[in-house]
Amino acid sequence: MVTTDVPGCRDTIEPDVTGVLVPVKSTPSLADALQALIEEPERRMRMGKASRELLERAFSIDRIVEQHLAIYKELLGNG
C-alpha cells in the first residue's frame, strides 16, 4: 500500500513494513514510491502479505464490533 502521511491513512500501515508513506500533495514522492514497488516485486509481495495480516488483525469485523460496543457502553455509563 502507498498512502499519504495524514491521520486515518497513515494509521492503516506500519511504514516500510506494510506500506509506504508519502507526503501529502507530493506527486513526485507518490510516483517514486509506486515505481519502487513496481521494480521490487519481492518487497511488494512481502509488504502485501504483512499488510493483509495487519488489516485482518486490526480491522476484523469482530474487533470493530467490539470497539463500537465499548464506546456505546462508555457513553451509557456501563463501561
N, CA, C and O of each residue as an XYZ file, in Angstrom:
316
protein
N       0.848     -1.170      0.000
C       0.000      0.000      0.000
C       0.894      1.234      0.000
O       1.917      1.284      0.684
N       0.495      2.198     -0.761
C       1.135      3.507     -0.748
C       0.060      4.492     -0.324
O      -1.008      4.559     -0.933
N       0.345      5.252      0.719
C      -0.652      6.194      1.227
C       0.011      7.474      1.696
O       1.228      7.544      1.865
N      -0.817      8.477      1.900
C      -0.286      9.766      2.339
C      -0.160      9.829      3.854
O      -0.860      9.128      4.584
N       0.730     10.667      4.298
C       1.041     10.800      5.728
C       0.055     11.760      6.392
O       0.410     12.870      6.786
N      -1.187     11.304      6.503
C      -2.235     12.067      7.175
C      -2.999     11.115      8.094
O      -3.033      9.910      7.845
N      -3.619     11.654      9.168
C      -4.395     10.802     10.057
C      -5.442     10.010      9.273
O      -6.039     10.508      8.319
N      -5.642      8.788      9.695
C      -6.587      7.932      9.010
C      -5.881      7.079      7.977
O      -5.988      5.852      7.996
N      -5.165      7.720      7.082
C      -4.406      6.975      6.069
C      -3.185      6.323      6.696
O      -2.966      5.122      6.538
N      -2.393      7.112      7.406
C      -1.151      6.563      7.970
C      -1.420      5.539      9.059
O      -0.541      4.742      9.387
N      -2.614      5.548      9.622
C      -2.953      4.594     10.680
C      -3.204      3.191     10.147
O      -3.300      2.242     10.926
N      -3.312      3.046      8.832
C      -3.605      1.743      8.253
C      -2.359      0.957      7.879
O      -2.457     -0.179      7.414
N      -1.186      1.553      8.078
C       0.045      0.840      7.728
C       1.091      0.979      8.820
O       1.004      1.846      9.690
N       2.083      0.100      8.747
C       3.319      0.231      9.512
C       4.359      0.635      8.462
O       4.697     -0.168      7.592
N       4.871      1.869      8.531
C       5.767      2.357      7.482
C       6.929      1.409      7.187
O       7.615      0.935      8.092
N       7.125      1.151      5.910
C       8.189      0.300      5.386
C       8.077     -1.158      5.806
O       8.987     -1.948      5.555
N       6.963     -1.520      6.447
C       6.695     -2.914      6.783
C       5.476     -3.379      5.993
O       5.519     -4.396      5.302
N       4.389     -2.617      6.107
C       3.160     -2.985      5.403
C       2.812     -2.004      4.298
O       1.845     -2.215      3.566
N       3.579     -0.943      4.169
C       3.297      0.036      3.129
C       4.280      1.178      3.159
O       5.236      1.192      3.935
N       4.020      2.137      2.289
C       4.907      3.285      2.124
C       4.102      4.560      2.352
O       3.024      4.736      1.783
N       4.630      5.440      3.182
C       4.015      6.748      3.400
C       4.681      7.771      2.499
O       5.903      7.793      2.352
N       3.858      8.616      1.902
C       4.393      9.712      1.098
C       3.800     11.016      1.612
O       2.697     11.027      2.159
N       4.523     12.107      1.441
C       3.998     13.400      1.875
C       2.730     13.776      1.096
O       2.554     13.394     -0.060
N       1.870     14.522      1.753
C       0.641     14.993      1.136
C       0.969     15.913     -0.039
O       1.878     16.740      0.039
N       0.235     15.759     -1.100
C       0.351     16.601     -2.303
C       1.738     16.568     -2.934
O       2.164     17.541     -3.556
N       2.432     15.461     -2.776
C       3.755     15.322     -3.386
C       3.680     14.279     -4.490
O       3.931     13.095     -4.267
N       3.337     14.734     -5.660
C       3.233     13.834     -6.802
C       4.543     13.104     -7.086
O       4.518     11.905     -7.366
N       5.692     13.791     -7.022
C       6.950     13.067     -7.263
C       7.185     11.943     -6.249
O       7.651     10.865     -6.618
N       6.865     12.187     -4.978
C       7.046     11.146     -3.959
C       6.126      9.960     -4.214
O       6.527      8.806     -4.060
N       4.900     10.249     -4.602
C       3.955      9.184     -4.915
C       4.460      8.365     -6.100
O       4.460      7.135     -6.055
N       4.882      9.039     -7.144
C       5.397      8.343     -8.330
C       6.623      7.510     -7.987
O       6.748      6.374     -8.446
N       7.526      8.062     -7.186
C       8.736      7.327     -6.792
C       8.392      6.083     -5.975
O       8.970      5.017     -6.187
N       7.450      6.221     -5.042
C       7.057      5.079     -4.208
C       6.437      3.978     -5.059
O       6.758      2.802     -4.886
N       5.558      4.351     -5.970
C       4.930      3.360     -6.843
C       5.965      2.704     -7.749
O       5.948      1.488     -7.935
N       6.858      3.497     -8.309
C       7.896      2.952     -9.184
C       8.789      1.971     -8.429
O       9.144      0.916     -8.954
N       9.145      2.321     -7.205
C       9.989      1.434     -6.401
C       9.300      0.095     -6.175
O       9.942     -0.951     -6.266
N       8.007      0.111     -5.884
C       7.286     -1.145     -5.662
C       7.124     -1.935     -6.950
O       7.129     -3.165     -6.924
N       6.981     -1.249     -8.071
C       6.920     -1.932     -9.365
C       8.232     -2.650     -9.643
O       8.247     -3.775    -10.142
N       9.332     -1.983     -9.312
C      10.656     -2.524     -9.613
C      11.152     -3.538     -8.588
O      12.145     -4.223     -8.832
N      10.479     -3.641     -7.450
C      10.913     -4.552     -6.382
C       9.782     -5.518     -6.029
O       9.128     -5.354     -4.999
N       9.545     -6.530     -6.881
C       8.416     -7.431     -6.638
C       8.502     -8.191     -5.311
O       7.474     -8.460     -4.690
N       9.711     -8.540     -4.873
C       9.837     -9.259     -3.601
C       9.383     -8.367     -2.435
O       8.654     -8.804     -1.545
N       9.828     -7.128     -2.468
C       9.425     -6.166     -1.415
C       7.915     -5.953     -1.454
O       7.254     -5.938     -0.416
N       7.383     -5.789     -2.646
C       5.950     -5.571     -2.821
C       5.156     -6.754     -2.268
O       4.154     -6.557     -1.579
N       5.585     -7.963     -2.557
C       4.883     -9.152     -2.071
C       5.002     -9.275     -0.551
O       4.029     -9.611      0.123
N       6.187     -9.006     -0.015
C       6.405     -9.072      1.435
C       5.517     -8.057      2.153
O       4.870     -8.381      3.148
N       5.493     -6.827      1.639
C       4.660     -5.784      2.248
C       3.176     -6.119      2.107
O       2.391     -5.887      3.027
N       2.801     -6.658      0.966
C       1.406     -7.022      0.753
C       0.941     -8.080      1.741
O      -0.156     -7.987      2.291
N       1.773     -9.078      1.961
C       1.433    -10.136      2.929
C       1.341     -9.563      4.338
O       0.398     -9.858      5.073
N       2.320     -8.744      4.714
C       2.310     -8.136      6.050
C       1.111     -7.214      6.216
O       0.518     -7.154      7.293
N       0.755     -6.501      5.166
C      -0.391     -5.595      5.214
C      -1.680     -6.364      5.419
O      -2.526     -5.963      6.217
N      -1.832     -7.459      4.709
C      -3.034     -8.289      4.849
C      -3.157     -8.797      6.285
O      -4.244     -8.768      6.863
N      -2.052     -9.259      6.859
C      -2.057     -9.755      8.240
C      -2.430     -8.646      9.217
O      -3.223     -8.864     10.134
N      -1.860     -7.455      9.024
C      -2.171     -6.321      9.896
C      -3.652     -5.958      9.809
O      -4.311     -5.778     10.833
N      -4.166     -5.854      8.605
C      -5.561     -5.451      8.444
C      -6.528     -6.495      8.986
O      -7.552     -6.142      9.571
N      -6.218     -7.774      8.798
C      -7.077     -8.817      9.364
C      -7.068     -8.767     10.884
O      -8.092     -8.998     11.526
N      -5.918     -8.466     11.450
C      -5.769     -8.412     12.909
C      -6.411     -7.151     13.483
O      -7.146     -7.224     14.468
N      -6.144     -6.023     12.891
C      -6.561     -4.736     13.457
C      -7.965     -4.314     13.057
O      -8.622     -3.572     13.787
N      -8.429     -4.778     11.906
C      -9.695     -4.277     11.398
C     -10.700     -5.381     11.087
O     -11.566     -5.213     10.229
N     -10.584     -6.506     11.783
C     -11.561     -7.577     11.573
C     -12.933     -7.093     12.031
O     -13.036     -6.214     12.886
N     -13.969     -7.664     11.466
C     -15.322     -7.244     11.825
C     -15.576     -7.458     13.315
O     -16.230     -6.632     13.953
N     -15.069     -8.550     13.874
C     -15.254     -8.799     15.309
C     -14.604     -7.708     16.153
O     -15.189     -7.236     17.128
N     -13.415     -7.319     15.782
C     -12.714     -6.274     16.537
C     -13.429     -4.927     16.420
O     -13.550     -4.202     17.408
N     -13.897     -4.593     15.237
C     -14.604     -3.327     15.039
C     -15.903     -3.317     15.843
O     -16.237     -2.313     16.471
N     -16.630     -4.425     15.823
C     -17.876     -4.508     16.606
C     -17.563     -4.358     18.089
O     -18.266     -3.628     18.788
N     -16.531     -5.027     18.587
C     -16.139     -4.902     19.995
C     -15.830     -3.454     20.354
O     -16.251     -2.972     21.405
N     -15.102     -2.764     19.494
C     -14.753     -1.370     19.754
C     -15.989     -0.481     19.783
O     -16.094      0.413     20.623
N     -16.913     -0.720     18.881
C     -18.145      0.065     18.874
C     -18.974     -0.193     20.128
O     -19.507      0.738     20.731
N     -19.079     -1.452     20.512
C     -19.840     -1.771     21.726
C     -19.212     -1.138     22.955
O     -19.924     -0.665     23.841
N     -17.897     -1.124     23.019
C     -17.219     -0.492     24.154
C     -17.522      1.003     24.204
O     -17.717      1.561     25.284
N     -17.561      1.640     23.062
C     -17.896      3.072     23.014
C     -19.320      3.291     23.500
O     -19.575      4.195     24.296
N     -20.251      2.463     23.023
C     -21.647      2.614     23.439
C     -21.804      2.404     24.939
O     -22.525      3.151     25.600
N     -21.127      1.385     25.481
C     -21.198      1.130     26.917
C     -20.647      2.293     27.715
O     -21.212      2.678     28.739
N     -19.544      2.851     27.244
C     -18.941      4.005     27.931
C     -19.888      5.198     27.903
O     -20.054      5.891     28.907
N     -20.497      5.431     26.770
C     -21.434      6.557     26.643
C     -22.674      6.379     27.518
O     -23.255      7.349     28.003
N     -23.059      5.134     27.706
C     -24.220      4.840     28.543
C     -23.855      4.751     30.018
O     -24.730      4.600     30.870
N     -22.569      4.844     30.319
C     -22.138      4.775     31.709
C     -22.004      3.370     32.226
O     -21.974      3.148     33.437
N     -21.922      2.395     31.301
C     -21.785      0.989     31.695
C     -20.377      0.473     31.477
O     -20.134     -0.730     31.572
N     -19.449      1.367     31.186
C     -18.100      0.888     30.840
C     -17.177      1.226     31.892
O     -15.990      0.913     31.796
